[in-house]
Amino acid sequence: MAMTLHDSTRCHPAGSGSLTRLANENGTALIIALMSMLLLTALGAAVVMVSRTETMIAHNYRNSQEALYAADAAVERVVQDLLMVPRWNDILADAGGGIASVTSGFTDGNPSGQITLPGGGRITLTAATTALQAETDTADLWGPNNPQWRLFAWGPVSGLLDTTAIDSPMYVVVWVADDPADAPSTNIGDGNPSLDANGTLTIRAEAIGPGGTRKIIEVTVARTSGTEIERGQIAQRGQEELNQRARKAAVQTPGKSLTNMRMNTGTGNMGVQ
């Protein structure tokens, strides 16, 4: 019997399997797609974050500017009340808890209790007055003439006007103190911050808004030689009187050549050039 033997073993070059696997491109497109999606997702998240940040910056800036205007409006409101008080020493007297014995007509709520702010949060005005006084005493810039702050006016800006409601989330607080200018440098040196010796007061207005927004304005006001009512009328009519004087001013000097006249925007007067 003749038998034929066949060798079924095949010889393959060394490493040919590894080369085959490396040459296989199956799944490459999936990897590229996933990496592209990851990159686009990162870019999208960055754009959203930038947009959100810009929105917050714009929102904070708007609140900051609104708070500044609110504090300025509070000063204007308080000045009108100060004009009606014949003795400013009555304002500087302490009625308890740092509250002025004579307060503004613009007050809202109990200053000794917690007041809910329109923009969120709460405040106790007597505690805020104590904190402000402690800060002033620690600075000790004027020695015995350090201002003794008196709470004079407080309330939401929405109720600042008697006839019109203002759409604003701001809350304003106004303190009044003796002007430290009556220090020894002015040869008065009364050393008594509860006594108005020179007809001058310091007003500190603070506006509180959403997100912890705060703006503070400090101004100094002084009495004039007129009466209280006259000063109030002059304050209201001042610009109108300047405009009337400007309108009545001559536009040409008689008997001379033509001249150029311009209005001074600072004083409202007409000047010949």
Backbone as numpy.savetxt, mean C-alpha at the origin, in Angstrom:
# Nx Ny Nz CAx CAy CAz Cx Cy Cz
23.97 -103.39 -43.83 23.08 -102.20 -43.83 23.98 -100.99 -43.83
23.66 -100.13 -44.70 24.46 -98.91 -44.76 23.73 -97.80 -44.02
24.42 -97.08 -43.17 23.84 -96.00 -42.38 24.55 -94.68 -42.74
23.70 -93.65 -42.88 24.26 -92.32 -43.20 24.02 -91.40 -42.01
25.05 -90.81 -41.55 24.97 -89.91 -40.39 25.01 -88.46 -40.87
24.07 -87.69 -40.34 24.02 -86.24 -40.68 24.32 -85.42 -39.42
25.17 -84.49 -39.57 25.52 -83.61 -38.43 24.55 -82.42 -38.44
23.65 -82.41 -37.44 22.64 -81.32 -37.39 23.17 -80.07 -36.69
24.37 -80.12 -36.25 24.94 -78.95 -35.53 25.45 -77.95 -36.53
24.91 -76.69 -36.39 25.35 -75.61 -37.27 26.28 -74.64 -36.51
27.20 -74.19 -37.22 28.17 -73.27 -36.61 27.76 -71.82 -36.91
27.69 -71.00 -35.87 27.37 -69.56 -36.01 28.56 -68.74 -35.57
28.80 -67.66 -36.25 29.92 -66.81 -35.84 29.71 -66.29 -34.42
30.77 -66.16 -33.68 30.69 -65.68 -32.29 30.16 -64.25 -32.25
29.18 -64.03 -31.37 28.63 -62.68 -31.19 27.60 -62.29 -32.21
27.20 -63.16 -33.07 26.20 -62.78 -34.08 24.84 -62.49 -33.46
24.49 -63.15 -32.34 23.20 -62.89 -31.67 23.15 -61.48 -31.08
24.25 -61.06 -30.50 24.29 -59.70 -29.92 24.17 -58.65 -31.00
24.81 -58.87 -32.12 24.72 -57.90 -33.22 23.31 -57.81 -33.75
22.65 -58.95 -33.80 21.27 -58.96 -34.29 20.36 -58.16 -33.37
20.57 -58.35 -32.07 19.74 -57.60 -31.12 20.03 -56.10 -31.20
21.28 -55.73 -31.37 21.62 -54.31 -31.48 21.07 -53.69 -32.75
20.99 -54.44 -33.78 20.48 -53.92 -35.05 18.97 -53.84 -35.09
18.32 -54.46 -34.11 16.86 -54.44 -34.07 16.39 -53.07 -33.58
15.60 -52.33 -34.36 15.13 -50.98 -34.03 13.69 -50.97 -33.53
13.16 -52.09 -33.22 11.78 -52.15 -32.72 11.68 -51.40 -31.39
10.68 -50.48 -31.25 10.45 -49.74 -30.01 11.17 -48.40 -29.93
12.02 -48.10 -30.90 12.75 -46.82 -30.88 11.79 -45.64 -30.98
10.81 -45.75 -31.82 9.84 -44.66 -31.98 9.09 -44.39 -30.68
8.79 -45.45 -29.93 8.09 -45.27 -28.64 8.94 -44.48 -27.66
10.22 -44.81 -27.62 11.12 -44.09 -26.70 11.22 -42.62 -27.08
11.36 -42.34 -28.40 11.44 -40.95 -28.85 10.15 -40.21 -28.52
9.02 -40.87 -28.71 7.73 -40.23 -28.41 7.61 -39.91 -26.92
8.04 -40.85 -26.08 7.97 -40.61 -24.63 8.87 -39.46 -24.21
10.08 -39.39 -24.77 10.99 -38.30 -24.44 10.44 -36.97 -24.93
9.82 -36.97 -26.11 9.22 -35.73 -26.62 8.07 -35.27 -25.74
7.25 -36.22 -25.29 6.14 -35.87 -24.40 6.65 -35.33 -23.08
7.73 -35.92 -22.56 8.31 -35.44 -21.32 8.83 -34.03 -21.47
9.48 -33.74 -22.60 10.00 -32.40 -22.84 8.87 -31.38 -22.98
7.84 -31.75 -23.74 6.70 -30.84 -23.90 5.97 -30.60 -22.59
5.88 -31.65 -21.78 5.23 -31.49 -20.47 6.00 -30.52 -19.59
7.34 -30.64 -19.60 8.17 -29.73 -18.82 8.02 -28.29 -19.30
8.00 -28.11 -20.63 7.82 -26.77 -21.18 6.45 -26.20 -20.82
5.42 -27.04 -20.91 4.08 -26.59 -20.54 3.98 -26.20 -19.08
4.62 -26.99 -18.21 4.60 -26.67 -16.78 5.33 -25.36 -16.51
6.44 -25.13 -17.24 7.18 -23.88 -17.07 6.35 -22.68 -17.50
5.63 -22.83 -18.63 4.78 -21.73 -19.10 3.67 -21.44 -18.11
3.05 -22.48 -17.59 1.98 -22.29 -16.60 2.52 -21.61 -15.35
3.70 -22.01 -14.89 4.29 -21.42 -13.69 4.61 -19.95 -13.91
5.19 -19.63 -15.08 5.50 -18.24 -15.38 4.22 -17.40 -15.44
3.19 -17.93 -16.09 1.92 -17.21 -16.19 1.30 -17.00 -14.81
1.37 -18.01 -13.98 0.82 -17.89 -12.64 1.60 -16.87 -11.82
2.92 -16.88 -11.97 3.75 -15.91 -11.24 3.46 -14.49 -11.68
3.34 -14.29 -13.01 3.03 -12.96 -13.52 1.67 -12.49 -13.03
0.72 -13.40 -12.97 -0.61 -13.03 -12.47 -0.54 -12.61 -11.00
0.22 -13.36 -10.21 0.36 -13.02 -8.79 1.07 -11.68 -8.61
2.09 -11.43 -9.44 2.80 -10.16 -9.34 1.87 -9.00 -9.67
1.09 -9.15 -10.73 0.15 -8.10 -11.11 -0.90 -7.90 -10.02
-1.36 -8.99 -9.43 -2.37 -8.91 -8.36 -1.80 -8.20 -7.14
-0.58 -8.55 -6.77 0.05 -7.92 -5.60 0.32 -6.44 -5.86
0.74 -6.12 -7.08 0.99 -4.71 -7.40 -0.31 -3.91 -7.34
-1.38 -4.49 -7.85 -2.67 -3.79 -7.80 -3.10 -3.56 -6.36
-2.95 -4.58 -5.51 -3.31 -4.42 -4.10 -2.43 -3.38 -3.42
-1.14 -3.38 -3.78 -0.22 -2.41 -3.18 -0.61 -0.99 -3.54
-0.91 -0.76 -4.81 -1.30 0.59 -5.24 -2.64 0.98 -4.63
-3.57 0.05 -4.56 -4.87 0.37 -3.97 -4.73 0.69 -2.49
-3.85 -0.03 -1.80 -3.62 0.26 -0.39 -3.00 1.64 -0.20
-2.09 2.02 -1.10 -1.48 3.34 -1.02 -2.53 4.44 -1.18
-3.40 4.27 -2.17 -4.46 5.25 -2.38 -5.44 5.26 -1.21
-5.69 4.09 -0.63 -6.60 4.02 0.51 -6.03 4.78 1.71
-4.74 4.61 1.96 -4.10 5.33 3.08 -4.14 6.84 2.83
-3.91 7.24 1.60 -3.95 8.66 1.26 -5.37 9.21 1.43
-6.36 8.44 1.03 -7.75 8.87 1.20 -8.12 8.99 2.67
-7.59 8.09 3.49 -7.86 8.16 4.93 -7.27 9.44 5.53
-6.09 9.83 5.06 -5.49 11.07 5.54 -6.37 12.26 5.19
-6.85 12.30 3.95 -7.72 13.40 3.52 -9.00 13.44 4.35
-9.54 12.27 4.65 -10.77 12.21 5.44 -10.53 12.70 6.86
-9.41 12.32 7.44 -9.12 12.68 8.83 -8.80 14.17 8.95
-8.13 14.73 7.95 -7.80 16.15 8.01 -9.07 16.99 8.12
-10.11 16.59 7.42 -11.37 17.32 7.52 -11.94 17.27 8.93
-11.77 16.14 9.60 -12.24 16.03 10.99 -11.39 16.86 11.94
-10.08 16.88 11.69 -9.20 17.68 12.55 -9.54 19.16 12.47
-9.98 19.61 11.30 -10.34 21.02 11.14 -11.48 21.44 12.04
-12.30 20.47 12.43 -13.47 20.78 13.24 -13.21 20.66 14.73
-12.02 20.27 15.11 -11.68 20.14 16.54 -10.96 21.41 16.98
-11.56 22.20 17.88 -10.92 23.47 18.27 -9.66 23.29 19.09
-9.59 22.25 19.91 -8.42 22.01 20.75 -7.81 20.65 20.42
-6.65 20.69 19.81 -6.01 19.44 19.44 -5.46 18.68 20.65
-5.31 19.37 21.76 -4.89 18.67 22.98 -5.94 17.66 23.42
-7.20 17.91 23.07 -8.25 16.94 23.41 -8.06 15.64 22.64
-7.52 15.72 21.44 -7.25 14.52 20.66 -6.10 13.74 21.26
-5.10 14.46 21.76 -3.91 13.80 22.31 -4.16 13.15 23.66
-5.27 13.50 24.32 -5.58 12.88 25.60 -5.99 11.42 25.39
-5.55 10.56 26.30 -5.81 9.12 26.19 -7.12 8.77 26.88
-8.05 8.19 26.11 -9.32 7.75 26.69 -9.25 6.31 27.17
-8.07 5.70 27.07 -7.90 4.30 27.48 -7.57 3.41 26.30
-6.54 2.61 26.46 -6.14 1.71 25.39 -5.52 2.41 24.20
-5.04 3.65 24.41 -4.44 4.39 23.31 -5.44 5.04 22.38
-6.72 5.04 22.76 -7.77 5.65 21.94 -7.86 7.13 22.29
-7.93 7.99 21.28 -8.03 9.42 21.50 -9.35 9.74 22.20
-9.31 10.74 23.08 -10.53 11.12 23.79 -11.54 11.74 22.84
-11.05 12.34 21.75 -11.93 12.84 20.69 -11.53 12.12 19.41
-12.46 11.38 18.84 -12.15 10.59 17.66 -12.83 11.15 16.43
-12.43 10.63 15.29 -13.01 11.04 14.01 -14.45 10.52 13.89
-15.17 11.10 12.96 -16.50 10.59 12.65 -16.45 9.29 11.88
-15.25 8.93 11.41 -15.08 7.68 10.66 -14.53 6.61 11.60
-15.42 5.91 12.26 -15.06 4.80 13.14 -16.05 3.67 12.90
-15.54 2.44 12.97 -16.41 1.30 12.69 -15.99 0.13 13.59
-16.86 -0.26 14.50 -16.57 -1.39 15.36 -15.86 -1.01 16.65
-15.76 -1.98 17.53 -15.12 -1.80 18.83 -13.62 -2.01 18.69
-12.82 -0.99 18.93 -11.37 -1.14 18.73 -10.72 -2.08 19.74
-11.41 -2.37 20.84 -10.84 -3.27 21.84 -11.11 -4.73 21.53
-12.02 -5.00 20.60 -12.33 -6.38 20.22 -11.73 -6.72 18.88
-11.87 -7.96 18.49 -11.36 -8.40 17.21 -12.27 -7.93 16.08
-11.67 -7.29 15.11 -12.42 -6.78 13.95 -12.04 -7.62 12.74
-13.03 -8.10 12.03 -12.78 -8.88 10.81 -12.49 -7.94 9.66
-11.36 -8.15 9.01 -10.95 -7.29 7.90 -11.64 -7.72 6.61
-12.00 -6.77 5.76 -12.66 -7.12 4.49 -11.80 -8.02 3.60
-10.47 -7.83 3.67 -9.58 -8.62 2.84 -9.16 -9.93 3.45
-9.73 -10.27 4.61 -9.37 -11.51 5.29 -8.50 -11.24 6.51
-8.70 -12.03 7.54 -7.94 -11.86 8.78 -8.68 -11.00 9.79
-8.06 -10.86 10.95 -8.65 -10.06 12.01 -7.59 -9.18 12.65
-8.07 -8.12 13.31 -7.16 -7.20 13.96 -7.81 -6.65 15.22
-7.00 -6.47 16.25 -7.44 -5.79 17.47 -6.71 -4.46 17.52
-7.43 -3.37 17.36 -6.82 -2.07 17.16 -6.08 -1.57 18.41
-6.59 -1.87 19.57 -5.88 -1.45 20.78 -4.54 -2.17 20.89
-4.51 -3.45 20.50 -3.25 -4.19 20.51 -2.30 -3.64 19.45
-2.85 -3.27 18.28 -2.03 -2.67 17.23 -1.47 -1.33 17.68
-2.25 -0.57 18.44 -1.77 0.71 18.96 -0.64 0.50 19.95
-0.79 -0.50 20.81 0.27 -0.81 21.77 1.56 -1.23 21.06
1.42 -2.03 20.02 2.59 -2.48 19.26 3.28 -1.30 18.56
2.48 -0.39 17.99 3.05 0.79 17.33 3.78 1.67 18.33
3.19 1.84 19.51 3.84 2.67 20.53 5.15 2.03 21.01
5.14 0.72 21.16 6.36 0.02 21.57 7.46 0.18 20.52
7.08 0.11 19.26 8.06 0.29 18.18 8.64 1.70 18.22
7.79 2.70 18.45 8.25 4.08 18.52 9.17 4.31 19.72
8.78 3.75 20.86 9.60 3.92 22.07 10.95 3.21 21.93
10.96 2.08 21.24 12.22 1.36 21.05 13.16 2.15 20.15
12.62 2.77 19.11 13.46 3.60 18.23 13.99 4.81 18.97
13.16 5.41 19.83 13.58 6.52 20.70 14.35 7.61 19.93
13.71 8.10 18.87 14.38 9.09 18.03 14.30 10.50 18.59
13.29 10.77 19.41 13.09 12.13 19.89 13.08 12.23 21.41
13.52 11.19 22.09 13.63 11.25 23.54 12.29 11.53 24.21
12.23 12.54 25.07 10.97 12.82 25.78 9.84 13.29 24.87
10.18 13.65 23.63 9.16 14.09 22.69 8.72 12.98 21.73
9.05 11.73 22.06 8.58 10.61 21.24 7.06 10.67 21.10
6.53 10.50 19.91 5.07 10.56 19.74 4.35 9.52 20.60
3.27 9.95 21.18 2.36 9.04 21.89 1.12 8.89 21.00
1.07 7.77 20.29 0.04 7.59 19.27 -1.34 7.39 19.89
-2.31 8.08 19.28 -3.70 7.96 19.71 -4.54 7.47 18.52
-5.30 6.44 18.76 -6.17 5.90 17.72 -7.30 6.88 17.46
-7.38 7.38 16.21 -8.30 8.46 15.91 -9.41 8.05 14.94
-9.10 7.20 13.97 -10.10 6.80 12.97 -9.79 5.39 12.50
-10.84 4.64 12.19 -10.66 3.28 11.69 -11.94 2.80 11.03
-11.76 1.93 10.04 -12.92 1.37 9.35 -12.57 0.93 7.94
-13.49 0.23 7.29 -13.26 -0.20 5.90 -13.36 0.98 4.94
-12.59 0.93 3.88 -12.62 2.00 2.89 -13.99 2.08 2.23
-14.70 0.97 2.18 -16.03 0.97 1.57 -16.98 1.94 2.27
-16.72 2.27 3.53 -17.57 3.21 4.25 -16.92 4.55 4.48
-15.89 4.86 3.71 -15.16 6.11 3.91 -16.00 7.33 3.56
-16.87 7.18 2.56 -17.75 8.28 2.16 -19.13 8.07 2.75
-19.77 9.16 3.10 -21.09 9.07 3.73 -22.19 8.77 2.72
-21.99 9.16 1.48 -23.06 9.05 0.49 -22.84 7.95 -0.54
-21.61 7.50 -0.72 -21.31 6.53 -1.76 -20.48 5.39 -1.19
-20.84 4.16 -1.54 -20.06 2.99 -1.13 -18.92 2.77 -2.11
-17.74 2.51 -1.57 -16.55 2.29 -2.39 -16.28 0.80 -2.46
-16.07 0.32 -3.66 -15.78 -1.10 -3.87 -14.29 -1.34 -3.63
-13.95 -1.69 -2.40 -12.55 -1.90 -2.05 -12.46 -2.85 -0.86
-11.49 -3.77 -0.87 -11.31 -4.68 0.26 -10.35 -4.12 1.31
-10.00 -2.85 1.20 -9.01 -2.27 2.11 -9.65 -1.83 3.43
-8.84 -1.88 4.47 -9.23 -1.41 5.79 -8.17 -0.40 6.24
-8.60 0.74 6.76 -7.66 1.80 7.12 -7.74 2.11 8.61
-6.59 2.42 9.16 -6.48 2.82 10.56 -5.63 4.09 10.61
-6.06 5.06 11.39 -5.35 6.33 11.47 -5.03 6.65 12.93
-3.76 6.93 13.17 -3.31 7.37 14.48 -2.85 8.82 14.39
-2.99 9.54 15.49 -2.56 10.93 15.57 -1.65 11.09 16.78
-0.62 11.92 16.63 0.31 12.17 17.74 0.81 13.60 17.64
1.38 14.07 18.74 1.99 15.40 18.75 3.22 15.38 17.86
3.41 16.47 17.14 4.56 16.56 16.25 5.85 16.65 17.08
6.81 15.75 16.87 8.05 15.82 17.65 8.92 17.01 17.30
8.47 17.86 16.35 9.26 19.02 15.98 9.34 20.04 17.10
8.43 19.97 18.08 8.53 20.91 19.20 9.55 20.38 20.21
10.68 19.93 19.66 11.80 19.44 20.46 12.70 20.61 20.81
13.74 20.37 21.61 14.62 21.48 22.01 15.20 22.25 20.83
15.30 21.63 19.64 15.87 22.32 18.50 15.01 23.50 18.06
13.74 23.53 18.45 12.86 24.64 18.10 12.69 25.60 19.26
13.50 25.41 20.29 13.49 26.28 21.47 12.18 26.22 22.23
11.40 25.15 22.00 10.19 24.96 22.79 10.45 23.88 23.82
10.79 22.71 23.33 11.23 21.64 24.23 10.28 21.36 25.37
8.99 21.21 25.06 8.04 20.99 26.16 8.23 19.62 26.79
8.76 18.66 26.05 8.97 17.32 26.61 7.69 16.63 26.99
6.58 17.10 26.47 5.27 16.53 26.80 4.56 16.17 25.50
4.61 14.91 25.07 3.96 14.53 23.81 2.45 14.56 23.88
1.87 14.81 25.04 0.42 14.93 25.16 -0.04 16.38 25.08
0.90 17.29 24.81 0.58 18.71 24.73 0.99 19.25 23.37
0.05 19.83 22.66 0.33 20.44 21.37 0.80 21.86 21.61
2.12 22.07 21.51 2.69 23.37 21.81 2.91 24.25 20.59
2.84 23.69 19.40 3.13 24.48 18.20 2.07 24.35 17.12
0.89 23.85 17.46 -0.18 23.75 16.49 0.12 22.81 15.34
0.85 21.74 15.63 1.24 20.79 14.58 1.04 19.37 15.08
0.45 18.54 14.24 0.23 17.14 14.58 0.82 16.24 13.50
1.13 15.01 13.90 1.58 13.99 12.97 0.47 12.97 12.78
0.18 12.64 11.53 -0.86 11.67 11.21 -0.20 10.46 10.58
-0.56 9.30 11.07 -0.07 8.04 10.50 -1.28 7.22 10.05
-1.38 7.00 8.75 -2.48 6.23 8.17 -1.93 4.92 7.62
-2.57 3.82 7.99 -2.13 2.50 7.54 -3.32 1.80 6.87
-3.08 1.30 5.68 -4.10 0.56 4.93 -3.71 -0.92 4.91
-4.68 -1.78 5.20 -4.45 -3.22 5.25 -5.34 -3.88 4.21
-4.74 -4.72 3.36 -5.48 -5.35 2.28 -5.31 -6.85 2.23
-5.81 -7.49 1.20 -5.71 -8.95 1.07 -4.25 -9.40 0.96
-4.01 -10.61 1.42 -2.68 -11.19 1.28 -1.62 -10.50 2.11
-2.02 -9.81 3.17 -1.04 -9.14 4.01 -0.53 -7.83 3.44
-1.22 -7.26 2.46 -0.80 -5.98 1.88 -0.94 -4.87 2.91
0.12 -4.07 3.05 0.10 -2.94 3.99 0.82 -1.75 3.37
0.23 -0.59 3.53 0.85 0.65 3.11 0.65 1.69 4.21
1.71 2.44 4.49 1.68 3.43 5.57 2.06 4.79 5.01
1.31 5.80 5.39 1.61 7.19 5.03 1.65 8.00 6.32
2.70 8.80 6.48 2.80 9.71 7.61 2.90 11.13 7.07
2.06 12.00 7.59 2.06 13.40 7.18 2.03 14.28 8.43
2.40 15.52 8.24 2.35 16.51 9.32 1.39 17.62 8.91
0.48 17.97 9.79 -0.49 19.04 9.51 -0.30 20.13 10.55
-0.53 21.37 10.13 -0.35 22.52 11.03 -1.54 23.45 10.90
-1.81 24.15 11.96 -2.88 25.13 11.95 -2.45 26.37 11.16
-3.46 27.09 10.63 -3.21 28.37 9.99 -3.77 29.47 10.87
-3.66 30.70 10.40 -4.12 31.82 11.21 -5.63 32.01 11.15
-6.32 31.32 10.22 -7.77 31.47 10.09 -8.51 30.61 11.09
-9.81 30.66 11.02 -10.63 29.83 11.90 -10.73 28.44 11.32
-11.30 27.54 12.10 -11.41 26.15 11.65 -12.25 26.05 10.37
-13.42 26.71 10.37 -14.29 26.60 9.21 -13.65 27.24 8.00
-12.99 28.38 8.19 -12.34 29.04 7.06 -11.25 28.16 6.46
-10.52 27.48 7.31 -9.47 26.61 6.79 -10.07 25.47 5.99
-11.20 24.96 6.47 -11.83 23.89 5.72 -12.33 24.36 4.37
-12.90 25.58 4.33 -13.40 26.10 3.06 -12.24 26.38 2.11
-11.18 26.93 2.64 -10.02 27.20 1.77 -9.47 25.91 1.20
-9.43 24.87 2.01 -8.91 23.60 1.52 -9.77 23.06 0.39
-11.08 23.31 0.45 -11.97 22.80 -0.58 -12.00 23.72 -1.80
-11.85 25.03 -1.57 -11.98 25.96 -2.67 -10.65 26.37 -3.27
-9.55 25.91 -2.66 -8.24 26.42 -3.04 -7.94 26.36 -4.52
-8.08 25.19 -5.12 -7.75 25.04 -6.53 -8.69 25.86 -7.42
-9.97 25.91 -7.04 -10.92 26.68 -7.83 -10.57 28.17 -7.80
-10.15 28.68 -6.64 -9.77 30.08 -6.55 -8.54 30.37 -7.41
-7.59 29.43 -7.40 -6.41 29.61 -8.26 -6.81 29.64 -9.73
-7.74 28.77 -10.11 -8.20 28.75 -11.50 -8.90 30.05 -11.88
-9.69 30.59 -10.94 -10.38 31.85 -11.22 -9.40 32.99 -11.40
-8.38 33.02 -10.53 -7.38 34.07 -10.66 -6.63 33.94 -11.98
-6.37 32.70 -12.40 -5.67 32.50 -13.67 -6.53 32.97 -14.85
-7.85 32.70 -14.75 -8.73 33.10 -15.85 -8.86 34.63 -15.93
-8.76 35.31 -14.76 -8.90 36.75 -14.75 -7.60 37.46 -15.11
-6.49 36.75 -15.13 -5.21 37.38 -15.43 -5.20 37.88 -16.87
-4.53 39.01 -17.05 -4.46 39.60 -18.38 -3.63 38.73 -19.30
-4.07 38.63 -20.54 -3.32 37.83 -21.51 -2.35 38.70 -22.29
-2.39 40.06 -22.08 -1.48 40.96 -22.78 -1.20 42.16 -21.90
0.04 42.59 -21.85 0.42 43.77 -21.09 0.11 45.01 -21.93
-0.78 45.91 -21.45 -1.18 47.08 -22.25 0.02 47.97 -22.57
0.05 48.47 -23.81 1.07 49.43 -24.21 2.40 48.82 -24.57
2.51 47.51 -24.57 3.78 46.88 -24.89 3.58 45.87 -26.01
4.69 45.39 -26.50 4.62 44.42 -27.58 4.02 43.11 -27.08
3.66 42.27 -28.01 3.05 41.00 -27.65 4.01 40.18 -26.79
3.44 39.55 -25.81 4.24 38.72 -24.91 3.66 37.32 -24.86
4.44 36.42 -24.29 4.01 35.03 -24.15 3.73 34.75 -22.69
2.53 34.31 -22.39 2.15 34.03 -21.00 1.88 32.54 -20.86
2.41 31.97 -19.81 2.22 30.54 -19.54 1.78 30.35 -18.09
0.99 29.30 -17.89 0.52 28.99 -16.54 1.50 28.08 -15.84
1.84 28.42 -14.61 2.68 27.57 -13.77 1.81 26.47 -13.19
2.06 25.23 -13.60 1.22 24.11 -13.14 1.36 23.86 -11.66
2.42 24.35 -11.06 2.60 24.14 -9.62 1.79 25.11 -8.78
1.75 26.40 -9.22 1.03 27.42 -8.43 -0.29 27.83 -9.05
-0.47 27.56 -10.35 -1.70 27.97 -11.02 -1.69 29.41 -11.46
-0.56 30.13 -11.30 -0.47 31.52 -11.67 0.03 31.66 -13.11
-0.29 32.82 -13.73 0.15 33.12 -15.08 1.43 33.93 -15.01
2.38 33.57 -15.84 3.66 34.28 -15.88 3.94 34.79 -17.27
4.50 36.02 -17.34 4.84 36.63 -18.62 6.26 36.25 -18.98
6.45 35.79 -20.21 7.78 35.38 -20.67 8.19 36.17 -21.90
